[in-house]
Every structure is written in C-alpha cells, then in structure tokens.
C-alpha cells in the first residue's frame, strides 16, 4: 500500500504534465508565434536583421515545451 501511493502520484503527475503540454501547445504557442512575427516585423521596419534563433521554434514547441512542463509540474 505504501509503495503504490508514490507510484500513483507519479502517474497522475505525468498525466497532468501531458495535459498541460497539450493545453500550452493549443492555447499558448499560437500567441508566441504571433509575438515573434510582430517582433520580426518591427525589426524589419527599423531596417534591422532579425535575431538568429539559438534553438529552432520547432524544438521549442515540441520537446522543449514538453520537458519544461513535465519538469516544472514535477516540482509542484
């Protein structure tokens, strides 16, 4: 009984992290893309080159977001 409680807690935590990942991807990422496009258009209007991305947006949207949500969710 004592061992099954932490296992259940971890399973529920992972499920909550996956739900958070899906919600962030569905609701948050389109806004981030719009913000980046806005910043790039401002830089272009000023005649500046957009800053190069250190990590691709695809990586940030997928494995980066999943890693961040699961890591942060585990600490709560």
PDB file of N, CA, C and O in Angstrom:
ATOM      1  N   UNK A   1       0.826  -1.194   0.000  1.00  0.00           N
ATOM      2  CA  UNK A   1       0.000   0.000   0.000  1.00  0.00           C
ATOM      3  C   UNK A   1       0.871   1.260   0.000  1.00  0.00           C
ATOM      4  O   UNK A   1       0.596   2.203  -0.742  1.00  0.00           O
ATOM      5  N   UNK A   2       1.907   1.278   0.819  1.00  0.00           N
ATOM      6  CA  UNK A   2       2.738   2.458   0.941  1.00  0.00           C
ATOM      7  C   UNK A   2       3.495   2.731  -0.364  1.00  0.00           C
ATOM      8  O   UNK A   2       3.695   3.886  -0.741  1.00  0.00           O
ATOM      9  N   UNK A   3       3.904   1.684  -1.034  1.00  0.00           N
ATOM     10  CA  UNK A   3       4.650   1.862  -2.273  1.00  0.00           C
ATOM     11  C   UNK A   3       3.743   2.308  -3.422  1.00  0.00           C
ATOM     12  O   UNK A   3       4.187   3.035  -4.310  1.00  0.00           O
ATOM     13  N   UNK A   4       2.498   1.888  -3.414  1.00  0.00           N
ATOM     14  CA  UNK A   4       1.613   2.209  -4.535  1.00  0.00           C
ATOM     15  C   UNK A   4       1.210   3.684  -4.545  1.00  0.00           C
ATOM     16  O   UNK A   4       0.888   4.216  -5.607  1.00  0.00           O
ATOM     17  N   UNK A   5       1.219   4.347  -3.410  1.00  0.00           N
ATOM     18  CA  UNK A   5       0.831   5.759  -3.371  1.00  0.00           C
ATOM     19  C   UNK A   5       1.809   6.656  -4.136  1.00  0.00           C
ATOM     20  O   UNK A   5       1.359   7.484  -4.927  1.00  0.00           O
ATOM     21  N   UNK A   6       3.124   6.529  -3.939  1.00  0.00           N
ATOM     22  CA  UNK A   6       4.037   7.357  -4.745  1.00  0.00           C
ATOM     23  C   UNK A   6       3.953   7.039  -6.242  1.00  0.00           C
ATOM     24  O   UNK A   6       4.066   7.936  -7.077  1.00  0.00           O
ATOM     25  N   UNK A   7       3.755   5.765  -6.573  1.00  0.00           N
ATOM     26  CA  UNK A   7       3.640   5.394  -7.981  1.00  0.00           C
ATOM     27  C   UNK A   7       2.394   6.038  -8.584  1.00  0.00           C
ATOM     28  O   UNK A   7       2.443   6.580  -9.688  1.00  0.00           O
ATOM     29  N   UNK A   8       1.289   5.977  -7.864  1.00  0.00           N
ATOM     30  CA  UNK A   8       0.062   6.628  -8.341  1.00  0.00           C
ATOM     31  C   UNK A   8       0.265   8.130  -8.473  1.00  0.00           C
ATOM     32  O   UNK A   8      -0.217   8.739  -9.428  1.00  0.00           O
ATOM     33  N   UNK A   9       0.963   8.723  -7.537  1.00  0.00           N
ATOM     34  CA  UNK A   9       1.238  10.154  -7.597  1.00  0.00           C
ATOM     35  C   UNK A   9       2.073  10.525  -8.809  1.00  0.00           C
ATOM     36  O   UNK A   9       1.818  11.541  -9.456  1.00  0.00           O
ATOM     37  N   UNK A  10       3.075   9.699  -9.120  1.00  0.00           N
ATOM     38  CA  UNK A  10       3.907   9.968 -10.297  1.00  0.00           C
ATOM     39  C   UNK A  10       3.103   9.824 -11.584  1.00  0.00           C
ATOM     40  O   UNK A  10       3.259  10.625 -12.506  1.00  0.00           O
ATOM     41  N   UNK A  11       2.252   8.816 -11.650  1.00  0.00           N
ATOM     42  CA  UNK A  11       1.437   8.613 -12.849  1.00  0.00           C
ATOM     43  C   UNK A  11       0.489   9.786 -13.046  1.00  0.00           C
ATOM     44  O   UNK A  11       0.339  10.289 -14.160  1.00  0.00           O
ATOM     45  N   UNK A  12      -0.147  10.220 -11.974  1.00  0.00           N
ATOM     46  CA  UNK A  12      -1.049  11.365 -12.065  1.00  0.00           C
ATOM     47  C   UNK A  12      -0.274  12.626 -12.442  1.00  0.00           C
ATOM     48  O   UNK A  12      -0.774  13.448 -13.209  1.00  0.00           O
ATOM     49  N   UNK A  13       0.924  12.787 -11.919  1.00  0.00           N
ATOM     50  CA  UNK A  13       1.751  13.940 -12.253  1.00  0.00           C
ATOM     51  C   UNK A  13       2.145  13.961 -13.723  1.00  0.00           C
ATOM     52  O   UNK A  13       2.132  15.017 -14.354  1.00  0.00           O
ATOM     53  N   UNK A  14       2.491  12.810 -14.267  1.00  0.00           N
ATOM     54  CA  UNK A  14       2.837  12.737 -15.686  1.00  0.00           C
ATOM     55  C   UNK A  14       1.609  13.030 -16.543  1.00  0.00           C
ATOM     56  O   UNK A  14       1.708  13.742 -17.542  1.00  0.00           O
ATOM     57  N   UNK A  15       0.462  12.490 -16.163  1.00  0.00           N
ATOM     58  CA  UNK A  15      -0.769  12.779 -16.915  1.00  0.00           C
ATOM     59  C   UNK A  15      -1.116  14.265 -16.863  1.00  0.00           C
ATOM     60  O   UNK A  15      -1.533  14.842 -17.866  1.00  0.00           O
ATOM     61  N   UNK A  16      -0.944  14.879 -15.702  1.00  0.00           N
ATOM     62  CA  UNK A  16      -1.200  16.318 -15.588  1.00  0.00           C
ATOM     63  C   UNK A  16      -0.204  17.109 -16.429  1.00  0.00           C
ATOM     64  O   UNK A  16      -0.573  18.111 -17.041  1.00  0.00           O
ATOM     65  N   UNK A  17       1.050  16.671 -16.465  1.00  0.00           N
ATOM     66  CA  UNK A  17       2.052  17.332 -17.294  1.00  0.00           C
ATOM     67  C   UNK A  17       1.723  17.228 -18.775  1.00  0.00           C
ATOM     68  O   UNK A  17       1.897  18.191 -19.521  1.00  0.00           O
ATOM     69  N   UNK A  18       1.252  16.071 -19.199  1.00  0.00           N
ATOM     70  CA  UNK A  18       0.857  15.904 -20.598  1.00  0.00           C
ATOM     71  C   UNK A  18      -0.354  16.772 -20.933  1.00  0.00           C
ATOM     72  O   UNK A  18      -0.430  17.343 -22.021  1.00  0.00           O
ATOM     73  N   UNK A  19      -1.284  16.869 -20.016  1.00  0.00           N
ATOM     74  CA  UNK A  19      -2.440  17.745 -20.222  1.00  0.00           C
ATOM     75  C   UNK A  19      -1.989  19.202 -20.301  1.00  0.00           C
ATOM     76  O   UNK A  19      -2.486  19.965 -21.130  1.00  0.00           O
ATOM     77  N   UNK A  20      -1.063  19.580 -19.451  1.00  0.00           N
ATOM     78  CA  UNK A  20      -0.504  20.931 -19.508  1.00  0.00           C
ATOM     79  C   UNK A  20       0.231  21.194 -20.806  1.00  0.00           C
ATOM     80  O   UNK A  20       0.141  22.290 -21.358  1.00  0.00           O
ATOM     81  N   UNK A  21       0.959  20.202 -21.300  1.00  0.00           N
ATOM     82  CA  UNK A  21       1.667  20.322 -22.574  1.00  0.00           C
ATOM     83  C   UNK A  21       0.691  20.539 -23.724  1.00  0.00           C
ATOM     84  O   UNK A  21       0.901  21.409 -24.569  1.00  0.00           O
ATOM     85  N   UNK A  22      -0.370  19.751 -23.754  1.00  0.00           N
ATOM     86  CA  UNK A  22      -1.361  19.893 -24.814  1.00  0.00           C
ATOM     87  C   UNK A  22      -2.062  21.242 -24.744  1.00  0.00           C
ATOM     88  O   UNK A  22      -2.304  21.876 -25.772  1.00  0.00           O
ATOM     89  N   UNK A  23      -2.386  21.676 -23.542  1.00  0.00           N
ATOM     90  CA  UNK A  23      -3.053  22.969 -23.376  1.00  0.00           C
ATOM     91  C   UNK A  23      -2.127  24.112 -23.775  1.00  0.00           C
ATOM     92  O   UNK A  23      -2.556  25.043 -24.456  1.00  0.00           O
ATOM     93  N   UNK A  24      -0.884  24.057 -23.366  1.00  0.00           N
ATOM     94  CA  UNK A  24       0.070  25.113 -23.719  1.00  0.00           C
ATOM     95  C   UNK A  24       0.307  25.150 -25.228  1.00  0.00           C
ATOM     96  O   UNK A  24       0.430  26.225 -25.815  1.00  0.00           O
ATOM     97  N   UNK A  25       0.370  23.988 -25.844  1.00  0.00           N
ATOM     98  CA  UNK A  25       0.560  23.937 -27.286  1.00  0.00           C
ATOM     99  C   UNK A  25      -0.648  24.464 -28.040  1.00  0.00           C
ATOM    100  O   UNK A  25      -0.503  25.107 -29.080  1.00  0.00           O
ATOM    101  N   UNK A  26      -1.818  24.200 -27.528  1.00  0.00           N
ATOM    102  CA  UNK A  26      -3.050  24.593 -28.199  1.00  0.00           C
ATOM    103  C   UNK A  26      -3.375  26.068 -27.974  1.00  0.00           C
ATOM    104  O   UNK A  26      -3.765  26.764 -28.911  1.00  0.00           O
ATOM    105  N   UNK A  27      -3.218  26.544 -26.753  1.00  0.00           N
ATOM    106  CA  UNK A  27      -3.594  27.917 -26.425  1.00  0.00           C
ATOM    107  C   UNK A  27      -2.421  28.897 -26.421  1.00  0.00           C
ATOM    108  O   UNK A  27      -2.594  30.058 -26.792  1.00  0.00           O
ATOM    109  N   UNK A  28      -1.259  28.461 -26.017  1.00  0.00           N
ATOM    110  CA  UNK A  28      -0.147  29.383 -25.836  1.00  0.00           C
ATOM    111  C   UNK A  28       0.746  29.573 -27.038  1.00  0.00           C
ATOM    112  O   UNK A  28       1.163  30.693 -27.332  1.00  0.00           O
ATOM    113  N   UNK A  29       1.044  28.504 -27.732  1.00  0.00           N
ATOM    114  CA  UNK A  29       2.012  28.582 -28.827  1.00  0.00           C
ATOM    115  C   UNK A  29       1.572  29.477 -29.988  1.00  0.00           C
ATOM    116  O   UNK A  29       2.419  30.171 -30.550  1.00  0.00           O
ATOM    117  N   UNK A  30       0.299  29.498 -30.374  1.00  0.00           N
ATOM    118  CA  UNK A  30      -0.069  30.445 -31.439  1.00  0.00           C
ATOM    119  C   UNK A  30       0.204  31.902 -31.053  1.00  0.00           C
ATOM    120  O   UNK A  30       0.574  32.709 -31.905  1.00  0.00           O
ATOM    121  N   UNK A  31       0.027  32.234 -29.789  1.00  0.00           N
ATOM    122  CA  UNK A  31       0.305  33.590 -29.333  1.00  0.00           C
ATOM    123  C   UNK A  31       1.806  33.886 -29.361  1.00  0.00           C
ATOM    124  O   UNK A  31       2.215  34.998 -29.694  1.00  0.00           O
ATOM    125  N   UNK A  32       2.607  32.912 -29.019  1.00  0.00           N
ATOM    126  CA  UNK A  32       4.059  33.090 -29.067  1.00  0.00           C
ATOM    127  C   UNK A  32       4.510  33.292 -30.513  1.00  0.00           C
ATOM    128  O   UNK A  32       5.351  34.147 -30.791  1.00  0.00           O
ATOM    129  N   UNK A  33       3.950  32.505 -31.428  1.00  0.00           N
ATOM    130  CA  UNK A  33       4.294  32.672 -32.844  1.00  0.00           C
ATOM    131  C   UNK A  33       3.915  34.062 -33.344  1.00  0.00           C
ATOM    132  O   UNK A  33       4.672  34.687 -34.086  1.00  0.00           O
ATOM    133  N   UNK A  34       2.743  34.541 -32.937  1.00  0.00           N
ATOM    134  CA  UNK A  34       2.319  35.889 -33.338  1.00  0.00           C
ATOM    135  C   UNK A  34       3.256  36.945 -32.756  1.00  0.00           C
ATOM    136  O   UNK A  34       3.577  37.924 -33.430  1.00  0.00           O
ATOM    137  N   UNK A  35       3.690  36.760 -31.531  1.00  0.00           N
ATOM    138  CA  UNK A  35       4.608  37.716 -30.899  1.00  0.00           C
ATOM    139  C   UNK A  35       5.950  37.753 -31.612  1.00  0.00           C
ATOM    140  O   UNK A  35       6.507  38.828 -31.835  1.00  0.00           O
ATOM    141  N   UNK A  36       6.464  36.603 -31.966  1.00  0.00           N
ATOM    142  CA  UNK A  36       7.739  36.544 -32.679  1.00  0.00           C
ATOM    143  C   UNK A  36       7.615  37.203 -34.051  1.00  0.00           C
ATOM    144  O   UNK A  36       8.512  37.931 -34.477  1.00  0.00           O
ATOM    145  N   UNK A  37       6.508  36.949 -34.738  1.00  0.00           N
ATOM    146  CA  UNK A  37       6.291  37.579 -36.047  1.00  0.00           C
ATOM    147  C   UNK A  37       6.201  39.097 -35.897  1.00  0.00           C
ATOM    148  O   UNK A  37       6.711  39.834 -36.741  1.00  0.00           O
ATOM    149  N   UNK A  38       5.558  39.568 -34.832  1.00  0.00           N
ATOM    150  CA  UNK A  38       5.448  41.002 -34.584  1.00  0.00           C
ATOM    151  C   UNK A  38       6.823  41.610 -34.327  1.00  0.00           C
ATOM    152  O   UNK A  38       7.141  42.666 -34.875  1.00  0.00           O
ATOM    153  N   UNK A  39       7.639  40.964 -33.507  1.00  0.00           N
ATOM    154  CA  UNK A  39       8.986  41.459 -33.236  1.00  0.00           C
ATOM    155  C   UNK A  39       9.832  41.482 -34.503  1.00  0.00           C
ATOM    156  O   UNK A  39      10.594  42.423 -34.728  1.00  0.00           O
ATOM    157  N   UNK A  40       9.699  40.451 -35.325  1.00  0.00           N
ATOM    158  CA  UNK A  40      10.449  40.414 -36.584  1.00  0.00           C
ATOM    159  C   UNK A  40      10.004  41.534 -37.521  1.00  0.00           C
ATOM    160  O   UNK A  40      10.830  42.140 -38.204  1.00  0.00           O
ATOM    161  N   UNK A  41       8.697  41.808 -37.554  1.00  0.00           N
ATOM    162  CA  UNK A  41       8.218  42.894 -38.426  1.00  0.00           C
ATOM    163  C   UNK A  41       8.694  44.254 -37.917  1.00  0.00           C
ATOM    164  O   UNK A  41       8.988  45.139 -38.720  1.00  0.00           O
ATOM    165  N   UNK A  42       8.775  44.436 -36.594  1.00  0.00           N
ATOM    166  CA  UNK A  42       9.307  45.685 -36.051  1.00  0.00           C
ATOM    167  C   UNK A  42      10.782  45.846 -36.402  1.00  0.00           C
ATOM    168  O   UNK A  42      11.223  46.937 -36.764  1.00  0.00           O
ATOM    169  N   UNK A  43      11.534  44.774 -36.295  1.00  0.00           N
ATOM    170  CA  UNK A  43      12.955  44.828 -36.637  1.00  0.00           C
ATOM    171  C   UNK A  43      13.127  45.135 -38.119  1.00  0.00           C
ATOM    172  O   UNK A  43      14.011  45.902 -38.501  1.00  0.00           O
ATOM    173  N   UNK A  44      12.288  44.539 -38.947  1.00  0.00           N
ATOM    174  CA  UNK A  44      12.379  44.792 -40.379  1.00  0.00           C
ATOM    175  C   UNK A  44      12.004  46.240 -40.696  1.00  0.00           C
ATOM    176  O   UNK A  44      12.615  46.856 -41.569  1.00  0.00           O
ATOM    177  N   UNK A  45      11.009  46.788 -39.997  1.00  0.00           N
ATOM    178  CA  UNK A  45      10.613  48.180 -40.223  1.00  0.00           C
ATOM    179  C   UNK A  45      11.727  49.146 -39.825  1.00  0.00           C
ATOM    180  O   UNK A  45      11.864  50.212 -40.425  1.00  0.00           O
ATOM    181  N   UNK A  46      12.515  48.785 -38.828  1.00  0.00           N
ATOM    182  CA  UNK A  46      13.643  49.615 -38.408  1.00  0.00           C
ATOM    183  C   UNK A  46      14.868  49.399 -39.287  1.00  0.00           C
ATOM    184  O   UNK A  46      15.863  50.112 -39.156  1.00  0.00           O
ATOM    185  N   UNK A  47      14.798  48.428 -40.172  1.00  0.00           N
ATOM    186  CA  UNK A  47      15.931  48.137 -41.044  1.00  0.00           C
ATOM    187  C   UNK A  47      16.953  47.215 -40.411  1.00  0.00           C
ATOM    188  O   UNK A  47      18.071  47.094 -40.911  1.00  0.00           O
ATOM    189  N   UNK A  48      16.592  46.574 -39.335  1.00  0.00           N
ATOM    190  CA  UNK A  48      17.494  45.652 -38.647  1.00  0.00           C
ATOM    191  C   UNK A  48      17.215  44.223 -39.093  1.00  0.00           C
ATOM    192  O   UNK A  48      16.097  43.892 -39.489  1.00  0.00           O
ATOM    193  N   UNK A  49      18.210  43.408 -39.026  1.00  0.00           N
ATOM    194  CA  UNK A  49      18.031  41.982 -39.310  1.00  0.00           C
ATOM    195  C   UNK A  49      17.450  41.303 -38.076  1.00  0.00           C
ATOM    196  O   UNK A  49      17.835  41.632 -36.954  1.00  0.00           O
ATOM    197  N   UNK A  50      16.531  40.361 -38.266  1.00  0.00           N
ATOM    198  CA  UNK A  50      16.006  39.634 -37.106  1.00  0.00           C
ATOM    199  C   UNK A  50      17.116  38.851 -36.411  1.00  0.00           C
ATOM    200  O   UNK A  50      18.063  38.389 -37.048  1.00  0.00           O
ATOM    201  N   UNK A  51      16.981  38.714 -35.111  1.00  0.00           N
ATOM    202  CA  UNK A  51      17.988  37.954 -34.363  1.00  0.00           C
ATOM    203  C   UNK A  51      17.907  36.480 -34.729  1.00  0.00           C
ATOM    204  O   UNK A  51      16.814  35.928 -34.857  1.00  0.00           O
ATOM    205  N   UNK A  52      19.062  35.839 -34.898  1.00  0.00           N
ATOM    206  CA  UNK A  52      19.012  34.408 -35.210  1.00  0.00           C
ATOM    207  C   UNK A  52      18.567  33.612 -33.984  1.00  0.00           C
ATOM    208  O   UNK A  52      18.921  33.939 -32.851  1.00  0.00           O
ATOM    209  N   UNK A  53      17.796  32.579 -34.231  1.00  0.00           N
ATOM    210  CA  UNK A  53      17.311  31.735 -33.139  1.00  0.00           C
ATOM    211  C   UNK A  53      18.420  30.779 -32.707  1.00  0.00           C
ATOM    212  O   UNK A  53      19.059  30.134 -33.538  1.00  0.00           O
ATOM    213  N   UNK A  54      18.637  30.699 -31.405  1.00  0.00           N
ATOM    214  CA  UNK A  54      19.626  29.754 -30.888  1.00  0.00           C
ATOM    215  C   UNK A  54      19.084  28.333 -30.935  1.00  0.00           C
ATOM    216  O   UNK A  54      19.824  27.376 -31.164  1.00  0.00           O
ATOM    217  N   UNK A  55      17.782  28.214 -30.714  1.00  0.00           N
ATOM    218  CA  UNK A  55      17.098  26.924 -30.778  1.00  0.00           C
ATOM    219  C   UNK A  55      15.910  27.110 -31.711  1.00  0.00           C
ATOM    220  O   UNK A  55      15.207  28.116 -31.618  1.00  0.00           O
ATOM    221  N   UNK A  56      15.677  26.169 -32.596  1.00  0.00           N
ATOM    222  CA  UNK A  56      14.597  26.323 -33.572  1.00  0.00           C
ATOM    223  C   UNK A  56      13.233  26.353 -32.879  1.00  0.00           C
ATOM    224  O   UNK A  56      13.056  25.769 -31.810  1.00  0.00           O
ATOM    225  N   UNK A  57      12.288  27.031 -33.494  1.00  0.00           N
ATOM    226  CA  UNK A  57      10.934  27.112 -32.928  1.00  0.00           C
ATOM    227  C   UNK A  57      10.303  25.729 -32.863  1.00  0.00           C
ATOM    228  O   UNK A  57       9.543  25.438 -31.940  1.00  0.00           O
ATOM    229  N   UNK A  58      10.612  24.875 -33.833  1.00  0.00           N
ATOM    230  CA  UNK A  58      10.052  23.527 -33.803  1.00  0.00           C
ATOM    231  C   UNK A  58      10.494  22.789 -32.541  1.00  0.00           C
ATOM    232  O   UNK A  58       9.687  22.131 -31.885  1.00  0.00           O
ATOM    233  N   UNK A  59      11.767  22.901 -32.210  1.00  0.00           N
ATOM    234  CA  UNK A  59      12.279  22.250 -31.000  1.00  0.00           C
ATOM    235  C   UNK A  59      11.664  22.878 -29.755  1.00  0.00           C
ATOM    236  O   UNK A  59      11.336  22.172 -28.801  1.00  0.00           O
ATOM    237  N   UNK A  60      11.505  24.189 -29.755  1.00  0.00           N
ATOM    238  CA  UNK A  60      10.907  24.868 -28.609  1.00  0.00           C
ATOM    239  C   UNK A  60       9.460  24.448 -28.412  1.00  0.00           C
ATOM    240  O   UNK A  60       9.014  24.273 -27.278  1.00  0.00           O
ATOM    241  N   UNK A  61       8.716  24.282 -29.515  1.00  0.00           N
ATOM    242  CA  UNK A  61       7.294  23.939 -29.441  1.00  0.00           C
ATOM    243  C   UNK A  61       7.055  22.494 -29.018  1.00  0.00           C
ATOM    244  O   UNK A  61       6.012  22.178 -28.446  1.00  0.00           O
ATOM    245  N   UNK A  62       8.013  21.621 -29.297  1.00  0.00           N
ATOM    246  CA  UNK A  62       7.783  20.196 -29.073  1.00  0.00           C
ATOM    247  C   UNK A  62       8.523  19.709 -27.825  1.00  0.00           C
ATOM    248  O   UNK A  62       7.979  19.746 -26.721  1.00  0.00           O
ATOM    249  N   UNK A  63       9.726  19.267 -28.000  1.00  0.00           N
ATOM    250  CA  UNK A  63      10.458  18.649 -26.896  1.00  0.00           C
ATOM    251  C   UNK A  63      10.819  19.655 -25.804  1.00  0.00           C
ATOM    252  O   UNK A  63      10.865  19.302 -24.625  1.00  0.00           O
ATOM    253  N   UNK A  64      11.072  20.891 -26.187  1.00  0.00           N
ATOM    254  CA  UNK A  64      11.384  21.907 -25.178  1.00  0.00           C
ATOM    255  C   UNK A  64      10.201  22.207 -24.277  1.00  0.00           C
ATOM    256  O   UNK A  64      10.339  22.295 -23.057  1.00  0.00           O
ATOM    257  N   UNK A  65       9.036  22.362 -24.892  1.00  0.00           N
ATOM    258  CA  UNK A  65       7.828  22.626 -24.108  1.00  0.00           C
ATOM    259  C   UNK A  65       7.473  21.435 -23.229  1.00  0.00           C
ATOM    260  O   UNK A  65       7.131  21.601 -22.058  1.00  0.00           O
ATOM    261  N   UNK A  66       7.555  20.240 -23.793  1.00  0.00           N
ATOM    262  CA  UNK A  66       7.248  19.037 -23.016  1.00  0.00           C
ATOM    263  C   UNK A  66       8.202  18.885 -21.833  1.00  0.00           C
ATOM    264  O   UNK A  66       7.770  18.583 -20.721  1.00  0.00           O
ATOM    265  N   UNK A  67       9.488  19.092 -22.069  1.00  0.00           N
ATOM    266  CA  UNK A  67      10.476  18.988 -20.995  1.00  0.00           C
ATOM    267  C   UNK A  67      10.215  20.024 -19.906  1.00  0.00           C
ATOM    268  O   UNK A  67      10.258  19.707 -18.717  1.00  0.00           O
ATOM    269  N   UNK A  68       9.946  21.250 -20.311  1.00  0.00           N
ATOM    270  CA  UNK A  68       9.693  22.308 -19.338  1.00  0.00           C
ATOM    271  C   UNK A  68       8.446  22.063 -18.511  1.00  0.00           C
ATOM    272  O   UNK A  68       8.457  22.250 -17.294  1.00  0.00           O
ATOM    273  N   UNK A  69       7.374  21.648 -19.162  1.00  0.00           N
ATOM    274  CA  UNK A  69       6.106  21.417 -18.447  1.00  0.00           C
ATOM    275  C   UNK A  69       6.238  20.240 -17.490  1.00  0.00           C
ATOM    276  O   UNK A  69       5.798  20.319 -16.343  1.00  0.00           O
ATOM    277  N   UNK A  70       6.839  19.153 -17.954  1.00  0.00           N
ATOM    278  CA  UNK A  70       6.980  17.991 -17.075  1.00  0.00           C
ATOM    279  C   UNK A  70       7.940  18.272 -15.922  1.00  0.00           C
ATOM    280  O   UNK A  70       7.700  17.824 -14.801  1.00  0.00           O
ATOM    281  N   UNK A  71       9.013  19.000 -16.178  1.00  0.00           N
ATOM    282  CA  UNK A  71       9.972  19.310 -15.118  1.00  0.00           C
ATOM    283  C   UNK A  71       9.344  20.257 -14.100  1.00  0.00           C
ATOM    284  O   UNK A  71       9.462  20.036 -12.895  1.00  0.00           O
ATOM    285  N   UNK A  72       8.693  21.286 -14.563  1.00  0.00           N
ATOM    286  CA  UNK A  72       8.067  22.230 -13.647  1.00  0.00           C
ATOM    287  C   UNK A  72       6.919  21.573 -12.899  1.00  0.00           C
ATOM    288  O   UNK A  72       6.754  21.796 -11.700  1.00  0.00           O
ATOM    289  N   UNK A  73       6.123  20.765 -13.593  1.00  0.00           N
ATOM    290  CA  UNK A  73       4.991  20.097 -12.949  1.00  0.00           C
ATOM    291  C   UNK A  73       5.428  19.110 -11.884  1.00  0.00           C
ATOM    292  O   UNK A  73       4.711  18.886 -10.909  1.00  0.00           O
ATOM    293  N   UNK A  74       6.608  18.516 -12.067  1.00  0.00           N
ATOM    294  CA  UNK A  74       7.122  17.571 -11.096  1.00  0.00           C
ATOM    295  C   UNK A  74       7.504  18.254  -9.794  1.00  0.00           C
ATOM    296  O   UNK A  74       7.477  17.628  -8.735  1.00  0.00           O
ATOM    297  N   UNK A  75       7.861  19.534  -9.862  1.00  0.00           N
ATOM    298  CA  UNK A  75       8.291  20.253  -8.670  1.00  0.00           C
ATOM    299  C   UNK A  75       7.120  20.806  -7.862  1.00  0.00           C
ATOM    300  O   UNK A  75       7.297  21.234  -6.721  1.00  0.00           O
ATOM    301  N   UNK A  76       5.946  20.797  -8.441  1.00  0.00           N
ATOM    302  CA  UNK A  76       4.793  21.361  -7.730  1.00  0.00           C
ATOM    303  C   UNK A  76       4.244  20.355  -6.816  1.00  0.00           C
ATOM    304  O   UNK A  76       3.266  20.622  -6.118  1.00  0.00           O
TER     305      UNK A  76
END
